Amino acid sequence: MNKTALIDELIAESRALYDRKLIHAAGGNTSVRDGDFVWITQTGAELGKLTEDKIVKVDLQGTVLEGKAPSKEMAMHLAMYRARENARAVVHVHPTYSIAYSTLIGPESNDAVPPYTMAFYVRAGRVPMIPYHPSGSHALHEGVEALAPVHHAILLRQHGLIVAGPDMSTAIGVVEEVEQCCQIAVVTGRKGEPLTEKQCREIDTTLRRSWPDVS
């Protein structure tokens, strides 16, 4: 995909995140990878009103090549790209139910979101949660970096989600699956019956994937 198409996709899908109420106000940030470079939203950019002049070009070390100041969450995006060869898009959003659910469970887990649907487990797999860290902090970025080689979707306690995918549409689809399962958990008082371990193992076998031991 050429530069114009990548930026057009970033703008359109970022606006879609706002329209779907997966972000609010000026929250969240998005990016797409273009070879050895990344196009990422500018700090403070409103994704619902995103325009090309609010997009910044950086290299994989975070050096700004075009534009103004990138999102203060840039390090999380770059950690995902460096750890995941197939990642071509990263979205960081603040979905209501995902955040609500994160406040109801313990501070950290490598398998935090119950797999209430097959679609969720196929698309997202095991979704870990890291403890609360201030937005933009080094500790937050370190937490994401530690999990990025294994997990493409990570729940951030009292903050939101970060998801990497082969394109924006796929990444957003994962966000929606996670948000739906978190909504189910909240509205059922966490009493719903998720897929069994056997059912999850069967899906993992079909997809030829494995996970580290849960802790």
MINU-87428 format. One record per residue (C-alpha): residue number from 0; y, z, x; residue in one letter. Coordinates in nm, 3 decimals, always signed. Each point is the difference from the previous one (the first is absolute). Last residue first. Layout:
REM MINU-87428
<nr NUM&c2 Y&c3 Z&c1 X&rest A>
...
This chain:
REM MINU-87428
<nr 214&c2 -1.669&c3 +3.588&c1 +0.028&rest S>
<nr 213&c2 -0.181&c3 -0.311&c1 -0.113&rest V>
<nr 212&c2 -0.230&c3 -0.159&c1 +0.258&rest D>
<nr 211&c2 +0.138&c3 -0.329&c1 +0.126&rest P>
<nr 210&c2 -0.014&c3 -0.296&c1 -0.239&rest W>
<nr 209&c2 -0.215&c3 -0.311&c1 -0.025&rest S>
<nr 208&c2 +0.045&c3 -0.360&c1 -0.105&rest R>
<nr 207&c2 -0.235&c3 -0.286&c1 -0.074&rest R>
<nr 206&c2 +0.161&c3 -0.081&c1 -0.337&rest L>
<nr 205&c2 -0.336&c3 +0.018&c1 -0.179&rest T>
<nr 204&c2 -0.094&c3 +0.312&c1 +0.195&rest T>
<nr 203&c2 +0.333&c3 +0.164&c1 -0.080&rest D>
<nr 202&c2 -0.047&c3 -0.076&c1 -0.369&rest I>
<nr 201&c2 -0.350&c3 +0.150&c1 +0.005&rest E>
<nr 200&c2 +0.134&c3 +0.305&c1 +0.185&rest R>
<nr 199&c2 +0.262&c3 +0.049&c1 -0.271&rest C>
<nr 198&c2 -0.264&c3 -0.010&c1 -0.273&rest Q>
<nr 197&c2 -0.214&c3 +0.249&c1 +0.190&rest K>
<nr 196&c2 +0.294&c3 +0.234&c1 +0.053&rest E>
<nr 195&c2 +0.059&c3 -0.007&c1 -0.375&rest T>
<nr 194&c2 +0.294&c3 -0.177&c1 -0.159&rest L>
<nr 193&c2 +0.257&c3 +0.241&c1 -0.138&rest P>
<nr 192&c2 -0.044&c3 +0.226&c1 -0.306&rest E>
<nr 191&c2 +0.335&c3 +0.115&c1 -0.140&rest G>
<nr 190&c2 +0.098&c3 +0.366&c1 +0.021&rest K>
<nr 189&c2 +0.301&c3 -0.040&c1 +0.233&rest R>
<nr 188&c2 +0.224&c3 +0.123&c1 -0.283&rest G>
<nr 187&c2 -0.090&c3 -0.314&c1 -0.189&rest T>
<nr 186&c2 +0.359&c3 -0.131&c1 +0.004&rest V>
<nr 185&c2 +0.047&c3 +0.078&c1 +0.370&rest V>
<nr 184&c2 -0.329&c3 -0.140&c1 +0.129&rest A>
<nr 183&c2 +0.035&c3 -0.314&c1 -0.213&rest I>
<nr 182&c2 +0.351&c3 -0.050&c1 +0.137&rest Q>
<nr 181&c2 -0.128&c3 +0.039&c1 +0.356&rest C>
<nr 180&c2 -0.266&c3 -0.261&c1 -0.076&rest C>
<nr 179&c2 +0.264&c3 -0.237&c1 -0.138&rest Q>
<nr 178&c2 +0.233&c3 +0.054&c1 +0.297&rest E>
<nr 177&c2 -0.278&c3 -0.078&c1 +0.246&rest V>
<nr 176&c2 -0.087&c3 -0.322&c1 -0.184&rest E>
<nr 175&c2 +0.367&c3 -0.100&c1 -0.021&rest E>
<nr 174&c2 +0.058&c3 +0.056&c1 +0.371&rest V>
<nr 173&c2 -0.311&c3 -0.205&c1 +0.079&rest V>
<nr 172&c2 +0.137&c3 -0.288&c1 -0.206&rest G>
<nr 171&c2 +0.329&c3 +0.033&c1 +0.185&rest I>
<nr 170&c2 -0.179&c3 -0.052&c1 +0.331&rest A>
<nr 169&c2 -0.180&c3 -0.306&c1 -0.137&rest T>
<nr 168&c2 +0.322&c3 -0.158&c1 -0.125&rest S>
<nr 167&c2 +0.185&c3 +0.072&c1 +0.323&rest M>
<nr 166&c2 -0.254&c3 -0.170&c1 +0.225&rest D>
<nr 165&c2 -0.300&c3 +0.090&c1 +0.218&rest P>
<nr 164&c2 +0.053&c3 +0.364&c1 -0.096&rest G>
<nr 163&c2 +0.151&c3 +0.328&c1 +0.115&rest A>
<nr 162&c2 +0.079&c3 +0.291&c1 -0.232&rest V>
<nr 161&c2 +0.234&c3 +0.298&c1 +0.032&rest I>
<nr 160&c2 +0.022&c3 +0.240&c1 -0.290&rest L>
<nr 159&c2 +0.240&c3 +0.263&c1 -0.131&rest G>
<nr 158&c2 +0.200&c3 +0.303&c1 +0.109&rest H>
<nr 157&c2 -0.118&c3 +0.339&c1 -0.123&rest Q>
<nr 156&c2 -0.317&c3 -0.041&c1 +0.213&rest R>
<nr 155&c2 -0.032&c3 -0.346&c1 +0.154&rest L>
<nr 154&c2 -0.299&c3 -0.191&c1 -0.134&rest L>
<nr 153&c2 -0.143&c3 -0.257&c1 +0.241&rest I>
<nr 152&c2 -0.135&c3 -0.349&c1 -0.073&rest A>
<nr 151&c2 -0.134&c3 -0.225&c1 +0.277&rest H>
<nr 150&c2 -0.227&c3 +0.270&c1 +0.141&rest H>
<nr 149&c2 -0.204&c3 -0.011&c1 +0.321&rest V>
<nr 148&c2 +0.236&c3 -0.112&c1 +0.279&rest P>
<nr 147&c2 +0.302&c3 +0.129&c1 -0.198&rest A>
<nr 146&c2 -0.106&c3 +0.364&c1 -0.014&rest L>
<nr 145&c2 +0.152&c3 +0.133&c1 +0.323&rest A>
<nr 144&c2 +0.304&c3 -0.229&c1 -0.031&rest E>
<nr 143&c2 +0.078&c3 +0.135&c1 -0.346&rest V>
<nr 142&c2 +0.011&c3 +0.358&c1 +0.121&rest G>
<nr 141&c2 +0.200&c3 -0.099&c1 +0.307&rest E>
<nr 140&c2 +0.259&c3 -0.168&c1 -0.224&rest H>
<nr 139&c2 +0.037&c3 +0.313&c1 -0.207&rest L>
<nr 138&c2 +0.029&c3 +0.221&c1 +0.310&rest A>
<nr 137&c2 +0.270&c3 -0.227&c1 +0.144&rest H>
<nr 136&c2 +0.211&c3 +0.056&c1 -0.308&rest S>
<nr 135&c2 +0.134&c3 -0.284&c1 -0.215&rest G>
<nr 134&c2 -0.050&c3 +0.188&c1 -0.324&rest S>
<nr 133&c2 -0.071&c3 +0.366&c1 +0.062&rest P>
<nr 132&c2 -0.369&c3 +0.090&c1 +0.036&rest H>
<nr 131&c2 -0.236&c3 +0.104&c1 -0.279&rest Y>
<nr 130&c2 -0.367&c3 +0.014&c1 +0.091&rest P>
<nr 129&c2 -0.212&c3 -0.316&c1 +0.035&rest I>
<nr 128&c2 -0.212&c3 -0.143&c1 -0.279&rest M>
<nr 127&c2 -0.303&c3 -0.222&c1 +0.044&rest P>
<nr 126&c2 -0.099&c3 -0.292&c1 -0.223&rest V>
<nr 125&c2 -0.366&c3 -0.096&c1 +0.014&rest R>
<nr 124&c2 -0.053&c3 -0.351&c1 -0.125&rest G>
<nr 123&c2 +0.319&c3 -0.173&c1 -0.112&rest A>
<nr 122&c2 -0.104&c3 -0.334&c1 -0.148&rest R>
<nr 121&c2 -0.367&c3 +0.057&c1 -0.080&rest V>
<nr 120&c2 +0.050&c3 +0.368&c1 -0.079&rest Y>
<nr 119&c2 +0.289&c3 -0.066&c1 -0.235&rest F>
<nr 118&c2 -0.172&c3 -0.286&c1 -0.179&rest A>
<nr 117&c2 -0.311&c3 +0.214&c1 -0.047&rest M>
<nr 116&c2 +0.204&c3 +0.253&c1 -0.191&rest T>
<nr 115&c2 +0.041&c3 +0.379&c1 +0.009&rest Y>
<nr 114&c2 -0.022&c3 +0.014&c1 +0.378&rest P>
<nr 113&c2 +0.162&c3 +0.343&c1 +0.052&rest P>
<nr 112&c2 +0.294&c3 -0.013&c1 +0.244&rest V>
<nr 111&c2 -0.006&c3 +0.233&c1 +0.302&rest A>
<nr 110&c2 -0.278&c3 -0.122&c1 +0.227&rest D>
<nr 109&c2 +0.115&c3 +0.084&c1 +0.354&rest N>
<nr 108&c2 +0.177&c3 +0.312&c1 -0.124&rest S>
<nr 107&c2 +0.327&c3 +0.184&c1 +0.055&rest E>
<nr 106&c2 +0.234&c3 +0.251&c1 -0.161&rest P>
<nr 105&c2 -0.225&c3 +0.099&c1 -0.288&rest G>
<nr 104&c2 +0.031&c3 -0.154&c1 -0.346&rest I>
<nr 103&c2 +0.247&c3 +0.017&c1 -0.288&rest L>
<nr 102&c2 +0.312&c3 -0.112&c1 +0.185&rest T>
<nr 101&c2 -0.163&c3 -0.328&c1 +0.108&rest S>
<nr 100&c2 -0.079&c3 -0.073&c1 -0.365&rest Y>
<nr 99&c2 +0.367&c3 +0.003&c1 -0.093&rest A>
<nr 98&c2 +0.083&c3 -0.230&c1 +0.292&rest I>
<nr 97&c2 -0.268&c3 -0.248&c1 -0.099&rest S>
<nr 96&c2 +0.106&c3 +0.035&c1 -0.363&rest Y>
<nr 95&c2 +0.364&c3 -0.090&c1 +0.064&rest T>
<nr 94&c2 -0.044&c3 -0.286&c1 +0.247&rest P>
<nr 93&c2 +0.218&c3 +0.030&c1 +0.315&rest H>
<nr 92&c2 -0.066&c3 -0.313&c1 +0.205&rest V>
<nr 91&c2 -0.073&c3 -0.113&c1 +0.355&rest H>
<nr 90&c2 -0.126&c3 -0.357&c1 +0.017&rest V>
<nr 89&c2 -0.153&c3 -0.173&c1 +0.300&rest V>
<nr 88&c2 -0.078&c3 -0.371&c1 +0.033&rest A>
<nr 87&c2 -0.191&c3 -0.218&c1 +0.245&rest R>
<nr 86&c2 -0.277&c3 +0.245&c1 +0.087&rest A>
<nr 85&c2 -0.313&c3 -0.180&c1 +0.124&rest N>
<nr 84&c2 +0.014&c3 +0.147&c1 +0.350&rest E>
<nr 83&c2 +0.040&c3 +0.357&c1 -0.120&rest R>
<nr 82&c2 +0.109&c3 +0.264&c1 +0.253&rest A>
<nr 81&c2 +0.315&c3 -0.169&c1 +0.132&rest R>
<nr 80&c2 +0.109&c3 -0.111&c1 -0.344&rest Y>
<nr 79&c2 -0.054&c3 +0.342&c1 -0.157&rest M>
<nr 78&c2 +0.184&c3 +0.181&c1 +0.278&rest A>
<nr 77&c2 +0.284&c3 -0.251&c1 -0.034&rest L>
<nr 76&c2 +0.043&c3 +0.085&c1 -0.366&rest H>
<nr 75&c2 +0.000&c3 +0.374&c1 +0.064&rest M>
<nr 74&c2 +0.251&c3 -0.042&c1 +0.284&rest A>
<nr 73&c2 +0.237&c3 -0.191&c1 -0.230&rest M>
<nr 72&c2 +0.047&c3 +0.302&c1 -0.229&rest E>
<nr 71&c2 +0.369&c3 +0.025&c1 +0.096&rest K>
<nr 70&c2 +0.034&c3 -0.347&c1 -0.150&rest S>
<nr 69&c2 +0.156&c3 -0.254&c1 +0.234&rest P>
<nr 68&c2 +0.358&c3 +0.025&c1 +0.129&rest A>
<nr 67&c2 +0.183&c3 -0.334&c1 +0.003&rest K>
<nr 66&c2 -0.124&c3 -0.357&c1 +0.020&rest G>
<nr 65&c2 -0.198&c3 -0.197&c1 +0.259&rest E>
<nr 64&c2 -0.200&c3 +0.102&c1 +0.305&rest L>
<nr 63&c2 -0.025&c3 +0.377&c1 -0.050&rest V>
<nr 62&c2 -0.250&c3 +0.157&c1 +0.240&rest T>
<nr 61&c2 -0.270&c3 +0.185&c1 -0.194&rest G>
<nr 60&c2 -0.292&c3 -0.034&c1 +0.243&rest Q>
<nr 59&c2 -0.167&c3 -0.261&c1 -0.222&rest L>
<nr 58&c2 +0.315&c3 -0.215&c1 +0.012&rest D>
<nr 57&c2 +0.279&c3 +0.033&c1 -0.255&rest V>
<nr 56&c2 +0.169&c3 -0.228&c1 -0.255&rest K>
<nr 55&c2 +0.218&c3 +0.169&c1 -0.263&rest V>
<nr 54&c2 +0.033&c3 -0.075&c1 -0.372&rest I>
<nr 53&c2 +0.306&c3 +0.102&c1 -0.202&rest K>
<nr 52&c2 +0.173&c3 -0.337&c1 +0.054&rest D>
<nr 51&c2 -0.292&c3 -0.169&c1 -0.176&rest E>
<nr 50&c2 +0.063&c3 +0.181&c1 -0.328&rest T>
<nr 49&c2 -0.169&c3 +0.301&c1 -0.162&rest L>
<nr 48&c2 +0.137&c3 +0.116&c1 -0.334&rest K>
<nr 47&c2 -0.305&c3 +0.189&c1 -0.126&rest G>
<nr 46&c2 -0.086&c3 +0.088&c1 +0.359&rest L>
<nr 45&c2 +0.325&c3 +0.189&c1 +0.045&rest E>
<nr 44&c2 +0.068&c3 -0.006&c1 +0.375&rest A>
<nr 43&c2 +0.085&c3 +0.338&c1 +0.155&rest G>
<nr 42&c2 -0.143&c3 -0.091&c1 +0.339&rest T>
<nr 41&c2 -0.061&c3 -0.374&c1 +0.018&rest Q>
<nr 40&c2 -0.322&c3 -0.148&c1 -0.128&rest T>
<nr 39&c2 -0.251&c3 -0.123&c1 +0.252&rest I>
<nr 38&c2 -0.084&c3 -0.340&c1 +0.152&rest W>
<nr 37&c2 -0.256&c3 +0.053&c1 +0.274&rest V>
<nr 36&c2 -0.063&c3 -0.192&c1 +0.322&rest F>
<nr 35&c2 -0.298&c3 -0.087&c1 +0.218&rest D>
<nr 34&c2 -0.133&c3 -0.245&c1 -0.258&rest G>
<nr 33&c2 +0.216&c3 +0.034&c1 -0.313&rest D>
<nr 32&c2 -0.087&c3 +0.334&c1 -0.157&rest R>
<nr 31&c2 +0.143&c3 +0.103&c1 -0.336&rest V>
<nr 30&c2 +0.194&c3 +0.314&c1 -0.089&rest S>
<nr 29&c2 +0.085&c3 +0.237&c1 -0.283&rest T>
<nr 28&c2 +0.203&c3 +0.314&c1 -0.057&rest N>
<nr 27&c2 +0.017&c3 +0.274&c1 -0.259&rest G>
<nr 26&c2 +0.285&c3 +0.181&c1 -0.172&rest G>
<nr 25&c2 +0.343&c3 -0.147&c1 -0.077&rest A>
<nr 24&c2 -0.015&c3 +0.085&c1 -0.373&rest A>
<nr 23&c2 -0.363&c3 +0.032&c1 -0.107&rest H>
<nr 22&c2 -0.328&c3 -0.143&c1 +0.123&rest I>
<nr 21&c2 -0.330&c3 -0.079&c1 -0.173&rest L>
<nr 20&c2 +0.196&c3 -0.054&c1 -0.320&rest K>
<nr 19&c2 -0.164&c3 -0.341&c1 -0.062&rest R>
<nr 18&c2 +0.343&c3 -0.167&c1 +0.018&rest D>
<nr 17&c2 +0.068&c3 +0.177&c1 +0.329&rest Y>
<nr 16&c2 -0.324&c3 -0.118&c1 +0.156&rest L>
<nr 15&c2 +0.069&c3 -0.349&c1 -0.137&rest A>
<nr 14&c2 +0.331&c3 -0.009&c1 +0.189&rest R>
<nr 13&c2 -0.192&c3 +0.062&c1 +0.322&rest S>
<nr 12&c2 -0.246&c3 -0.274&c1 -0.097&rest E>
<nr 11&c2 +0.273&c3 -0.259&c1 -0.044&rest A>
<nr 10&c2 +0.195&c3 +0.094&c1 +0.313&rest I>
<nr 9&c2 -0.302&c3 +0.019&c1 +0.229&rest L>
<nr 8&c2 -0.139&c3 -0.327&c1 -0.139&rest E>
<nr 7&c2 +0.331&c3 -0.179&c1 +0.057&rest D>
<nr 6&c2 +0.009&c3 +0.144&c1 +0.353&rest I>
<nr 5&c2 -0.348&c3 -0.126&c1 +0.076&rest L>
<nr 4&c2 +0.067&c3 -0.342&c1 -0.155&rest A>
<nr 3&c2 +0.317&c3 -0.045&c1 +0.203&rest T>
<nr 2&c2 -0.169&c3 +0.106&c1 +0.324&rest K>
<nr 1&c2 -0.297&c3 -0.232&c1 -0.037&rest N>
<nr 0&c2 -0.342&c3 +0.095&c1 -0.142&rest M>
